[in-house]
Structure formats: C-alpha cells, structure tokens
C-alpha cells in the first residue's frame, strides 16, 4: 500500500505550509510552562531526571505540538488585524470562537487545550525516539523508506485542501446536512502530520465531529452540509494514504449536520477504537471473515430458523455497549453487559467456554469494533469460525430497513439514535412504558444515559437510578462542594475496568 508519510521526524518549520510562520508561532509564545512533569514512562527509555538533553527534547516537542495545534485552527477571515499580530485575512477558530490575533488564540489554547497539547507532545516524543532508532540503523531506514513509498512535502499537504472558491459560505454551511461515519485501517508513519491535515480539512469545510488517528489508521464521524461532506469524501479518497484502500461505499451517512456535535475534536491516539490492547498485540490484520449485508442477512435468517437457538452451533454476537444494544439489536443476539468496548476482551476471556467450537457472527455500529474484536476472538483459538458484518448495522439497515435488526441504532453524537423502522424495544427506567429516547442523567457527578419517559421526567425522575438521584440532590444542596464522577447503582452490578492487557 502506498504511504505518503515520512519515516523521519521533519522540521517543525516545514511540517505545514506556512514556512517561517509556523516557526514564528512557536518562538513568539512566551507563556508555555516547560516545567510541567514530563509525561514519560519507563517504556519510552527517556529518563527525565536531571537529564538536560531530554528536557530540551521535551521543550521542543511541546512547542511543536502547540504550534501545530494553533496552525490547524487557521481560517480565512474578512476582518483585518494589526500586521504585527497576524497575517492579513487570517484568523483562528476554535471551540466556536474566532480569534483575530495570535495572543488571543495562544491564550485560549494554553488555558483550554492543555491536555491536547500534552497528548500531542507525547506522540512527538515517541517519534523523536523512533527517529533516533531508525537513523542509527541505516538498513532499517532504507527498508522503512521502501515500504512507505513516495513521501509528501508540505506543499502537497496544503494543496490537498479542496478548492471552495466557487462555493458560497451559505452553500458550504447551510442547507441539507448529514453525518458521515467511516474508518480505515492502514499503516500511518506520521499520525501527527495526518492529524494536522484533518483539522485543517474539517475547519476548511466547517465540519464538526470527532476524528481519531493512530499509527494503525483513522476513525472519524463528522457532520456538516452535504456540499461540505461531499468535498470531505473527495479529499479523503484522493489522499495518497487512502486512495487505494478507501472507496465511497466506506462512508456511512445519515441525516444530520454540524449541529450534531458540539465542536471539532481531532487527536492522535494509540488505537483508533479504544479496546485497551496495543495494536501490535492484536492487529486488525488478523480480523474475521467479512460478510456483506446480504450475506449476513442470510446467515441470520438461517440461525433464527434453527430451534432451539440455544443448541445452535452459531452465536450472533453484538459487540457494542449495553446501552446501545438495549434500544436496538438483531433478534436472537447475545448482547454482553459491558459499559465500554475496552471491557470486551475481559468478557471474551471470562466466557471462552461459550465460544468453544462455535461459529460467531459479529456486528457493531459501523464495523470498526468488529475488526479488532474478531481479531481478539481469533487469538483465543476457541471459535470454529469468526464472521463480521461489513459496514456494520449502518450498512445493513440501508439494504434491509425491515430486516432482522429491530429498534433504534445508537450513535455517538447529540442525536443519540437514528431509526430505520418504527419499533421501540426499550422501556422507561421508572414506569416500564416503551421508550427509547436517551437523556443524560441529571446528576452532575454521573451524567450517564437514562431512559425516562416524559411523564416520569415531569415527576422529577431525571437521574439514571434512585441512588444517583439522591446523590444529585445532595450535591445540588451544596453547590460549593467538589463535583466528582462516581459510580452509581446502574454501574455497581457491571464489571469494573479490567487490568491493562
């Protein structure tokens, strides 16, 4: 597969189009606190104690992370600002605020996005360590260059933003909107660089949403006008990293828009879907057999025709979280009572006998969790065969809106659900009335999702459980008290966070 990422760490002054402007952005900000505890672990082999060279590397990495974050927030503005502060026609947009001078955006980023900067700093430090390792071994560097294919320069990165000069602002930001959901597993040599391009691309097209980038690929859901999302898809399909892998059918769409997300969040992580296991230990390359929606439909039909299903040699496995399967699932499925996908490996380990010599049909929202989940199942060598629904429930419902999936499809944005049929299979937590519209728990210390019908909400039942409701009232009577996120009755009966694998 062709790769446009550089194997070595490139200078911060040429990482993005802008040349000296990026370097200037780094050097002119005086408020960076470089005395923070260094986010280095023993695994990084970089000992920070009394090591001046390491501190310098950290300072460089943090400045670079800060500069890249600021650079990614650049937008064209009509209002001018003093030449000493910014280039004519340029501003910065972040958290739905527009800044016309460097000082304003710098203060905002330093005070509101320190965790993002720390995270990016850690990624850059790892790249520096990898660069040092590669440069000390010329043979390995040559091999990396051979595998990565042609590299991309900063001008190419800039040119990869779609031309919108022929599109009015209203066309780009208003009208019929939609939400895209997609992922792509492939080797990414420079996740930070890809992250910067993604931020610039989304801001250029006025998209909101969430994009996760890692060395194993990209996972995103973004919302905006159909004009903007169409340009976004074209940009992704033409990018050298993805043009031989992604196709238009890999983008799942649903009615929505930029309003479905509070803001834009793009970041670099260890995994593009958080299973809690290093991708080098459980790789997407070891995934199960992909079934098209039509093939999966036939398999489910065959499975449901068997009676009793408990004696079947097949398991129809929902690998989503309990609050997702509660409001919608395939008939006859096994739905684990897990709160996070990172609990899925522990669920498998605790129930290996259940999967022994079985054919497993897996499904999730868009397919990405099945990629790692099926790979994990296969490492256990317990199942006879592992299959997964290509494109997830999203694609299945496009072809079979009245198929074997009943209820709503949970989505991770402010819509919470989308529907393809009129079935309501969930109940109000308090009175048992059929209800499947989630709201956030009213207790600030909790904020879990709760199913409570309008009648019960009118009576004051707005928390996820009686225990949580009582805690919320106590905290409300003491507003100066420290608000902490706690477990409640809803989570007490579910498994805890498993140990790291």
C-alpha positions in Angstrom: 0.0 0.0 0.0 1.4 3.4 -0.9 2.2 5.7 2.0 2.9 9.4 1.9 4.2 9.7 5.5 7.9 10.5 6.1 9.7 7.9 8.2 11.9 10.5 9.9 10.8 13.5 12.0 10.6 16.6 9.9 11.4 20.1 10.9 8.5 22.0 12.6 9.1 24.9 10.2 8.2 22.8 7.2 5.6 20.4 8.6 2.8 22.5 7.3 2.5 25.1 4.6 3.5 28.4 6.1 7.2 28.1 6.5 8.5 30.8 8.9 5.0 31.5 10.1 4.9 28.2 11.9 8.3 28.7 13.4 7.3 32.2 14.4 4.2 30.8 16.1 6.5 28.6 18.1 9.0 31.1 19.2 6.9 34.1 19.9 4.6 32.5 22.6 6.2 33.3 26.0 3.7 31.6 28.3 4.5 28.0 27.7 5.2 26.3 31.0 8.1 23.9 30.3 8.3 22.9 33.9 5.4 20.5 33.8 6.1 17.0 34.9 7.3 15.1 31.8 4.8 12.6 30.5 7.5 10.0 30.0 7.2 6.4 31.1 9.9 3.8 31.6 8.9 2.2 28.3 10.0 5.3 26.4 13.6 4.8 27.6 13.8 8.6 28.1 14.8 9.3 31.7 13.8 12.9 32.6 15.5 13.1 36.0 18.3 15.7 35.8 18.7 15.0 32.1 19.2 18.3 30.3 19.1 16.9 26.8 15.8 15.1 27.5 14.3 18.3 28.9 15.3 20.1 25.7 13.7 17.5 23.6 10.5 17.8 25.7 10.5 21.6 25.4 11.0 21.3 21.6 8.2 18.6 21.3 5.8 20.7 23.4 6.5 23.9 21.4 6.0 21.9 18.2 2.7 20.4 19.4 1.5 23.8 20.4 2.4 25.4 17.1 0.8 22.6 15.1 -2.4 22.9 17.2 -2.6 26.7 16.6 -1.7 26.2 12.9 -4.6 23.8 12.4 -7.0 26.4 13.8 -6.3 28.9 11.0 -9.2 30.2 9.0 -9.7 32.9 6.4 -11.5 36.0 7.9 -12.8 39.2 6.5 -11.9 41.3 9.5 -8.3 42.6 9.5 -6.0 42.6 12.4 -2.7 44.5 13.1 0.1 43.2 10.9 2.3 42.8 13.9 -0.2 40.2 15.3 -1.3 38.2 12.3 -1.2 37.9 8.5 -3.9 39.9 6.7 -7.1 37.9 6.2 -6.1 35.2 8.6 -7.7 34.3 11.9 -8.1 31.3 14.1 -11.3 29.5 15.0 -11.6 27.1 18.0 -14.4 26.0 20.2 -16.8 28.1 18.1 -14.8 31.2 18.9 -13.0 33.3 16.3 -9.7 35.0 17.2 -8.1 37.8 15.2 -4.7 37.9 16.8 -2.0 35.4 17.9 -2.2 36.4 21.5 -5.9 35.5 21.8 -5.6 32.1 20.2 -2.4 31.3 22.2 -4.1 32.1 25.5 -7.2 30.1 24.5 -5.1 27.0 23.5 -2.9 27.3 26.6 -5.8 27.5 29.0 -8.4 25.3 27.3 -6.4 22.7 25.5 -3.5 21.8 27.7 -4.5 18.1 27.7 -4.5 18.1 23.9 -1.0 19.7 23.9 0.3 17.1 26.4 -1.1 14.3 24.3 0.5 15.6 21.1 3.7 16.2 22.9 3.9 12.6 23.9 3.3 11.5 20.4 6.1 13.7 19.1 8.5 12.5 21.7 7.8 8.9 20.6 8.5 9.9 17.1 11.8 11.5 18.1 12.8 8.3 19.8 11.8 6.3 16.8 13.8 8.6 14.5 16.9 8.2 16.7 16.5 4.5 16.5 16.0 4.4 12.7 18.8 6.8 12.0 21.2 4.7 14.0 20.3 1.7 11.7 20.7 2.7 8.0 19.5 -0.7 6.8 16.2 -0.3 8.7 15.8 3.3 7.5 16.2 2.1 3.9 13.6 -0.6 4.4 11.2 1.8 6.0 11.6 4.2 3.0 11.0 1.3 0.7 7.8 0.2 2.5 6.4 3.7 2.9 6.6 4.6 -0.8 6.7 8.2 -2.0 6.8 10.9 0.6 4.7 14.1 0.7 6.1 17.6 1.1 4.4 20.4 2.9 3.1 22.0 -0.3 1.3 18.8 -1.2 -0.3 18.8 2.2 -1.6 22.3 1.6 -2.7 21.5 -1.9 -4.8 18.7 -0.6 -7.4 21.0 0.8 -10.3 21.2 -1.7 -10.9 24.3 -3.7 -14.0 26.1 -2.3 -13.5 29.4 -4.1 -16.6 28.7 -6.3 -18.8 27.8 -3.4 -20.5 30.5 -1.3 -20.3 30.5 2.5 -24.0 29.8 2.8 -23.8 26.8 0.4 -20.9 25.4 2.4 -22.5 25.8 5.8 -26.3 25.6 5.4 -28.9 23.6 3.5 -29.5 19.9 3.9 -26.9 18.3 6.2 -25.6 14.9 7.1 -23.3 13.0 9.4 -20.5 10.7 8.0 -19.2 7.7 9.7 -16.0 5.9 8.4 -12.8 4.2 9.3 -9.7 3.0 7.5 -7.1 0.6 8.9 -3.7 1.2 7.3 -0.1 2.0 8.5 0.4 5.7 9.2 4.0 6.6 9.7 3.3 10.2 10.8 0.0 10.4 12.7 0.7 14.0 13.9 1.0 15.2 10.4 -2.2 13.5 9.3 -3.9 14.9 12.4 -2.9 18.5 11.4 -4.2 17.9 7.8 -7.5 16.5 9.2 -8.0 19.5 11.4 -7.3 21.9 8.6 -9.6 20.0 6.2 -12.5 19.9 8.7 -12.2 23.6 9.6 -11.8 24.5 5.9 -15.2 22.8 5.3 -16.8 24.0 8.5 -17.3 20.4 9.7 -17.7 19.4 13.3 -17.3 15.9 14.8 -14.6 13.6 16.2 -11.6 12.0 14.3 -9.2 9.6 15.9 -5.8 9.0 14.3 -3.2 6.4 15.2 -0.3 4.5 13.6 -2.9 1.9 12.7 -5.3 4.2 10.7 -8.1 6.7 11.1 -11.6 6.6 12.5 -14.0 9.5 12.1 -17.5 10.8 12.3 -18.1 14.4 11.0 -21.2 16.5 10.3 -21.9 19.4 8.0 -23.8 20.4 4.9 -24.0 17.8 2.1 -21.8 20.1 0.0 -19.1 20.0 2.7 -19.3 16.3 3.4 -19.1 15.5 -0.3 -15.9 17.6 -0.6 -14.6 15.9 2.6 -15.1 12.4 1.0 -13.4 13.5 -2.2 -10.4 14.8 -0.2 -10.1 11.5 1.7 -10.4 9.4 -1.5 -7.7 11.4 -3.2 -5.2 11.4 -0.3 -2.2 9.1 -1.1 -2.6 7.3 2.2 -6.2 6.2 1.5 -6.9 6.4 -2.3 -6.1 2.7 -2.9 -8.0 1.5 0.2 -11.0 3.7 0.8 -14.0 3.8 -1.5 -17.1 5.9 -1.5 -19.1 3.0 0.0 -16.9 3.0 3.1 -18.6 6.3 4.2 -21.8 5.7 6.0 -24.2 8.7 6.0 -27.3 9.7 7.9 -29.5 12.8 8.2 -27.9 15.4 10.5 -25.3 18.2 10.2 -22.7 20.2 12.0 -25.2 20.8 14.8 -25.0 17.1 15.8 -21.6 17.8 17.5 -20.6 20.5 20.0 -17.3 21.1 18.3 -14.5 19.5 16.3 -12.1 17.2 18.0 -9.2 15.7 16.2 -6.4 13.8 18.0 -3.7 11.2 17.9 -4.2 8.0 20.0 -2.7 4.6 20.4 -5.8 3.0 18.9 -8.4 4.3 16.5 -11.1 2.4 18.5 -10.3 2.1 22.2 -10.1 -1.6 23.0 -7.3 -1.2 25.5 -4.8 -3.5 23.8 -1.8 -2.4 21.9 -2.4 -2.8 18.2 0.9 -4.6 17.9 -0.5 -7.4 20.1 -3.9 -7.7 18.5 -3.8 -6.4 14.9 -6.6 -5.6 12.5 -4.7 -7.7 10.0 -6.0 -10.8 11.9 -9.6 -10.0 11.5 -12.5 -12.3 10.9 -14.2 -13.0 7.5 -16.2 -10.0 6.2 -19.8 -10.7 5.2 -21.8 -8.2 3.0 -25.2 -7.1 4.4 -26.9 -9.6 2.1 -24.7 -12.5 3.2 -25.1 -11.6 6.8 -28.9 -11.4 6.4 -28.9 -14.9 5.0 -26.7 -16.2 7.9 -29.0 -14.6 10.5 -32.1 -16.0 8.7 -30.6 -19.4 8.8 -29.6 -19.0 12.5 -33.1 -17.9 13.5 -34.7 -20.8 11.7 -32.9 -23.2 14.0 -34.8 -24.3 17.1 -33.9 -24.1 19.8 -31.3 -21.4 19.1 -29.5 -22.2 22.4 -28.5 -25.5 20.9 -27.2 -23.9 17.7 -23.6 -24.1 16.7 -23.7 -20.4 15.9 -23.6 -17.3 18.1 -24.9 -14.0 16.9 -22.7 -11.6 18.9 -23.4 -7.9 19.5 -20.0 -6.4 20.5 -21.4 -3.0 21.4 -22.1 -1.5 24.8 -25.2 -2.4 26.9 -26.8 1.0 26.4 -26.5 0.5 22.6 -28.0 -3.0 22.4 -30.7 -2.0 24.9 -32.5 0.2 22.4 -31.8 -1.9 19.2 -30.3 -5.2 18.3 -30.6 -8.2 16.0 -33.2 -10.8 17.0 -31.7 -13.7 18.9 -28.4 -12.0 19.6 -26.0 -12.4 22.5 -25.5 -8.8 23.9 -22.7 -8.6 26.5 -23.5 -6.4 29.6 -20.4 -4.2 29.1 -20.1 -0.4 29.5 -17.1 0.1 27.2 -15.5 -1.7 24.3 -12.3 -1.9 26.4 -14.3 -4.5 28.5 -14.9 -6.7 25.5 -11.6 -8.7 25.9 -12.4 -9.5 29.5 -15.9 -10.6 28.5 -14.4 -13.0 26.0 -11.8 -14.3 28.5 -14.5 -15.0 31.1 -16.7 -16.8 28.6 -14.4 -18.8 26.5 -16.4 -22.0 27.0 -19.4 -20.3 25.5 -17.4 -19.7 22.2 -15.7 -23.1 22.1 -16.2 -24.7 18.6 -18.9 -22.1 17.7 -19.4 -20.2 14.5 -19.6 -16.5 15.6 -21.5 -13.8 13.6 -20.3 -10.4 14.9 -21.8 -7.0 14.4 -21.4 -3.4 15.6 -22.5 0.1 14.5 -20.2 0.7 11.6 -17.8 -2.3 11.5 -14.7 -0.9 13.3 -15.2 -2.6 16.6 -15.6 -6.0 14.9 -12.2 -5.5 13.2 -10.4 -5.6 16.5 -13.0 -7.7 18.3 -12.9 -10.5 15.8 -9.1 -10.4 15.8 -9.1 -10.8 19.6 -11.6 -13.7 19.4 -9.3 -15.4 16.8 -6.3 -15.1 19.1 -8.1 -17.3 21.6 -8.4 -20.2 19.2 -11.7 -21.2 20.7 -14.2 -20.4 17.9 -14.5 -22.6 14.8 -15.1 -19.6 12.6 -15.5 -15.8 13.1 -17.5 -13.7 10.7 -18.3 -10.0 10.9 -20.9 -7.7 9.3 -19.1 -5.4 6.8 -20.1 -1.8 7.2 -21.9 -2.7 10.5 -25.6 -2.1 11.3 -25.4 1.2 9.4 -24.9 -0.5 6.0 -27.3 -3.4 6.9 -30.2 -1.0 7.6 -29.6 0.7 4.2 -30.3 -2.6 2.5 -32.7 -4.2 5.0 -34.6 -1.5 6.9 -37.2 -4.1 7.8 -34.8 -6.9 8.3 -33.8 -8.8 11.5 -32.5 -5.7 13.3 -35.2 -4.2 15.5 -35.3 -0.9 17.3 -33.0 2.2 17.1 -29.4 2.4 16.2 -27.4 4.3 18.8 -24.9 6.9 17.5 -22.2 8.7 19.4 -23.4 12.3 18.8 -26.1 14.6 20.1 -28.8 12.7 18.2 -28.1 9.6 20.3 -30.2 7.5 17.9 -31.2 7.0 14.3 -34.0 4.8 13.1 -34.9 2.7 10.1 -38.1 1.2 11.5 -40.8 2.2 14.0 -40.0 -0.5 16.6 -39.5 0.6 20.2 -38.0 -2.3 22.2 -36.7 -0.5 25.3 -38.6 0.7 28.4 -38.6 3.7 30.7 -36.4 3.0 33.6 -39.1 4.0 36.1 -42.5 3.0 34.8 -41.8 0.4 32.2 -43.5 2.3 29.3 -42.0 1.6 25.9 -39.4 4.4 25.4 -36.0 4.6 23.7 -35.0 8.3 23.7 -31.9 8.7 25.8 -31.2 11.8 28.0 -28.2 12.5 30.2 -28.6 11.7 33.9 -29.4 14.9 35.7 -26.8 14.3 38.4 -23.7 16.2 37.5 -21.5 13.6 39.2 -22.8 10.9 36.9 -24.1 12.1 33.5 -24.8 8.6 32.3 -27.5 7.9 29.7 -31.0 7.2 31.1 -34.3 6.1 29.5 -37.0 8.1 31.3 -40.3 8.9 29.6 -41.8 12.4 29.6 -44.3 11.5 32.2 -41.6 10.3 34.7 -39.4 13.3 33.9 -42.3 15.6 34.7 -42.5 13.9 38.1 -38.8 14.6 38.7 -37.3 11.2 37.8 -34.4 12.5 35.7 -31.5 10.5 37.1 -30.3 7.1 35.9 -31.3 5.4 39.2 -32.8 6.3 42.7 -29.3 6.2 44.3 -27.9 8.6 41.7 -31.0 10.9 42.1 -30.4 11.2 45.8 -26.7 11.9 45.4 -27.6 14.6 42.8 -29.9 16.3 45.2 -27.3 16.3 48.0 -24.7 17.8 45.6 -27.2 20.4 44.4 -27.8 21.5 48.0 -24.1 22.0 48.4 -23.0 23.7 45.1 -19.6 24.7 46.5 -18.8 21.0 47.1 -16.3 19.3 44.8 -18.1 17.6 41.9 -16.6 14.2 41.2 -17.6 11.4 38.8 -18.9 8.5 40.8 -20.2 5.0 40.2 -23.9 4.5 41.0 -26.5 1.7 41.3 -26.5 1.4 37.5 -22.8 0.6 37.3 -22.3 -1.3 40.5 -23.6 -4.5 39.0 -21.4 -4.3 35.9 -17.8 -5.4 35.7 -15.1 -2.9 36.6 -12.4 -1.6 34.3 -10.2 -4.6 33.5 -6.5 -4.6 34.0 -4.4 -3.5 31.1 -3.6 -6.2 28.6 
